[in-house]
Amino acid sequence: MGLAAIGGTAFGIIGIFLVLGTFRENKRAADAAHDANRPWIQIEITNKKLHFEETGVRFVGACKFINRGNSPATNVLAYSQMAAIKPFSELTGSVDPALPRAQAVMRDWNKSRALGVSVFPSSEAQHPLVAMVTPQELDAARDNPAGQARFFLTIIVRYVFGDRLGETASSFEVRLTWDTVNYNAIPFSVPPSDIRLQDTYRGYAK
């Protein structure tokens, strides 16, 4: 009886592991099917301009939403945030200072599920893009011997599919082809040909 009980217990444990393994495989298969049939929104920035004004620095352009997935994305919303720091400031990892600010705003928007546009698979939509650095933030960033500043831009796109929320975040360092910026010449604008957007972060959230 003792050996039979031990054997039964061993087979029971093996059965539990087999059930758990099957459950994990089924979950992986379900997740893969979910990812294959959901929308994935990609961000592209076009028509970019940078305006240096008495009221601060203003980035203006268009944010293009491209659905690379296989189902529609509804209530698509975008929020943009710009930040300025000292030119020799160290960044924490690859995250620029505009990203956490944009994420905080997007969390509030997600609670309300505010309405936006719909983007169908293999199609795109466009949204105006405006982000600013205040004069106070610019002055703080320029408080260095060179009198220059570094600029960062973050765009977060939130969308709905079924009862889920999707999110795409992209951050860039906004660089100019100029060696220095002459702040004494304000107001002036920087044309698209003199603006470079260098990726600092790209991420997706389910």
C-alpha positions as CSV (number, residue, x, y, z in Angstrom):
1,M,0.0,0.0,0.0
2,G,2.8,2.4,0.8
3,L,4.4,1.9,-2.6
4,A,1.1,2.3,-4.4
5,A,0.4,5.5,-2.5
6,I,3.8,6.9,-3.4
7,G,3.4,5.9,-7.0
8,G,0.0,7.5,-7.1
9,T,1.4,10.7,-5.6
10,A,4.2,10.8,-8.2
11,F,1.8,10.3,-11.1
12,G,-0.4,13.1,-9.6
13,I,2.6,15.5,-9.5
14,I,3.5,14.6,-13.1
15,G,-0.1,15.2,-14.1
16,I,-0.1,18.7,-12.5
17,F,3.1,19.6,-14.3
18,L,1.6,18.4,-17.6
19,V,-1.5,20.5,-17.0
20,L,0.6,23.6,-16.2
21,G,2.7,23.0,-19.3
22,T,-0.4,22.8,-21.4
23,F,-1.8,25.9,-19.9
24,R,1.4,27.9,-20.6
25,E,1.5,26.7,-24.2
26,N,-2.2,27.6,-24.6
27,K,-1.5,31.0,-23.2
28,R,1.5,31.6,-25.5
29,A,-0.7,30.6,-28.4
30,A,-3.5,32.9,-27.4
31,D,-1.0,35.8,-26.8
32,A,0.5,35.2,-30.3
33,A,-2.9,35.2,-31.9
34,H,-3.8,38.3,-30.0
35,D,-0.7,40.1,-31.1
36,A,-1.2,39.0,-34.7
37,N,-4.7,40.3,-34.9
38,R,-4.4,43.6,-33.0
39,P,-3.5,47.1,-34.3
40,W,0.0,48.4,-34.0
41,I,0.3,52.2,-34.5
42,Q,3.6,53.5,-35.8
43,I,4.5,57.2,-35.5
44,E,6.1,59.4,-38.2
45,I,6.8,63.1,-37.9
46,T,6.5,65.3,-41.0
47,N,6.5,69.0,-41.8
48,K,8.7,69.8,-38.8
49,K,9.7,73.4,-37.9
50,L,11.2,75.0,-34.9
51,H,10.3,78.5,-33.8
52,F,12.4,80.5,-31.4
53,E,10.1,83.2,-29.9
54,E,9.8,85.6,-26.9
55,T,7.2,83.1,-25.5
56,G,9.7,80.2,-25.7
57,V,10.6,77.5,-28.2
58,R,7.8,75.9,-30.3
59,F,8.1,72.7,-32.3
60,V,5.4,72.5,-35.0
61,G,4.7,69.6,-37.4
62,A,2.4,66.8,-38.2
63,C,2.2,63.4,-36.5
64,K,1.3,60.6,-38.8
65,F,-0.4,57.5,-37.4
66,I,0.2,54.4,-39.5
67,N,-1.6,51.2,-38.5
68,R,0.8,48.3,-39.2
69,G,-1.5,45.8,-37.5
70,N,-4.5,43.7,-38.7
71,S,-7.4,45.3,-36.9
72,P,-8.7,48.8,-36.5
73,A,-7.4,51.2,-33.9
74,T,-10.2,53.4,-32.5
75,N,-10.1,56.5,-30.3
76,V,-6.5,57.3,-31.4
77,L,-5.1,60.3,-29.5
78,A,-1.7,61.8,-29.4
79,Y,0.0,64.0,-26.8
80,S,3.4,65.7,-27.3
81,Q,5.8,67.2,-24.8
82,M,9.0,69.1,-25.3
83,A,11.8,69.7,-22.8
84,A,15.1,71.6,-22.6
85,I,18.2,70.8,-20.6
86,K,21.7,72.0,-20.3
87,P,23.9,70.8,-23.2
88,F,26.2,68.7,-21.1
89,S,23.5,67.1,-18.8
90,E,23.6,63.4,-18.5
91,L,20.5,61.5,-19.4
92,T,19.1,58.6,-17.2
93,G,19.6,55.7,-19.6
94,S,17.9,56.5,-22.9
95,V,15.0,58.3,-21.4
96,D,14.7,62.0,-22.2
97,P,13.1,64.5,-19.7
98,A,10.0,65.0,-21.8
99,L,8.9,61.3,-21.6
100,P,7.7,61.1,-18.0
101,R,5.8,64.3,-18.3
102,A,3.9,63.0,-21.4
103,Q,3.3,59.6,-19.7
104,A,1.7,61.4,-16.7
105,V,-0.8,63.3,-19.0
106,M,-1.6,60.1,-20.9
107,R,-2.4,58.2,-17.7
108,D,-5.1,60.8,-17.0
109,W,-6.4,60.6,-20.6
110,N,-6.6,56.8,-20.3
111,K,-8.9,57.0,-17.3
112,S,-11.4,59.1,-19.3
113,R,-11.0,57.1,-22.6
114,A,-11.4,60.4,-24.4
115,L,-12.5,60.0,-28.0
116,G,-10.1,60.2,-31.0
117,V,-9.9,59.2,-34.6
118,S,-10.0,55.6,-36.1
119,V,-7.2,54.2,-38.1
120,F,-7.8,51.0,-40.1
121,P,-5.2,48.4,-41.1
122,S,-2.7,49.5,-43.8
123,S,-4.1,53.1,-43.5
124,E,-3.0,56.2,-41.8
125,A,-4.2,59.4,-40.2
126,Q,-2.5,62.7,-39.5
127,H,-2.7,64.9,-36.4
128,P,-1.3,68.4,-35.9
129,L,1.8,68.4,-33.6
130,V,2.7,71.4,-31.4
131,A,5.0,71.2,-28.3
132,M,6.6,74.1,-26.4
133,V,9.5,74.9,-24.0
134,T,8.6,77.8,-21.8
135,P,10.9,80.9,-21.4
136,Q,11.6,79.9,-17.8
137,E,12.7,76.4,-18.8
138,L,14.8,77.7,-21.7
139,D,16.6,80.2,-19.4
140,A,17.4,77.4,-16.9
141,A,18.7,75.2,-19.6
142,R,20.9,78.0,-21.0
143,D,22.4,78.8,-17.6
144,N,25.8,77.5,-18.7
145,P,29.0,79.0,-20.1
146,A,28.0,78.2,-23.7
147,G,24.5,79.7,-23.3
148,Q,23.1,76.8,-25.3
149,A,20.5,74.1,-24.6
150,R,19.5,70.6,-25.7
151,F,15.9,70.0,-26.8
152,F,13.9,66.8,-26.5
153,L,10.5,65.9,-28.0
154,T,8.2,63.0,-26.9
155,I,5.0,61.9,-28.7
156,I,2.7,59.3,-27.1
157,V,-0.2,57.8,-29.1
158,R,-3.0,56.0,-27.2
159,Y,-5.6,53.9,-29.0
160,V,-8.4,51.4,-28.2
161,F,-9.0,47.9,-29.6
162,G,-11.8,45.9,-28.1
163,D,-11.6,46.4,-24.3
164,R,-7.9,47.0,-24.4
165,L,-5.7,50.0,-24.6
166,G,-2.6,50.2,-26.9
167,E,0.2,52.8,-26.7
168,T,3.1,53.9,-28.8
169,A,5.7,56.2,-27.4
170,S,8.5,57.8,-29.4
171,S,11.2,60.3,-28.1
172,F,13.7,62.3,-30.0
173,E,16.5,64.7,-29.4
174,V,15.8,67.7,-31.6
175,R,19.2,68.7,-33.2
176,L,20.1,71.5,-35.5
177,T,22.7,71.5,-38.2
178,W,23.9,74.8,-36.8
179,D,26.9,74.8,-34.4
180,T,25.2,77.3,-32.1
181,V,21.9,79.1,-31.8
182,N,22.0,82.9,-31.7
183,Y,19.4,83.7,-29.1
184,N,19.9,87.4,-29.6
185,A,18.2,87.1,-33.0
186,I,14.9,86.0,-31.6
187,P,12.3,85.7,-33.1
188,F,13.4,83.4,-35.9
189,S,12.5,80.0,-37.3
190,V,14.5,76.9,-38.2
191,P,13.5,75.3,-41.6
192,P,12.9,71.5,-41.9
193,S,16.2,71.0,-43.7
194,D,18.2,72.2,-40.6
195,I,16.3,70.0,-38.1
196,R,17.4,66.4,-37.2
197,L,15.4,64.1,-35.0
198,Q,17.6,61.5,-33.3
199,D,15.7,58.6,-31.7
200,T,16.2,58.3,-27.9
201,Y,13.3,56.0,-27.1
202,R,10.7,53.9,-28.9
203,G,8.2,51.7,-27.0
204,Y,4.9,49.9,-27.2
205,A,2.5,49.0,-24.4
206,K,-0.4,46.6,-24.4
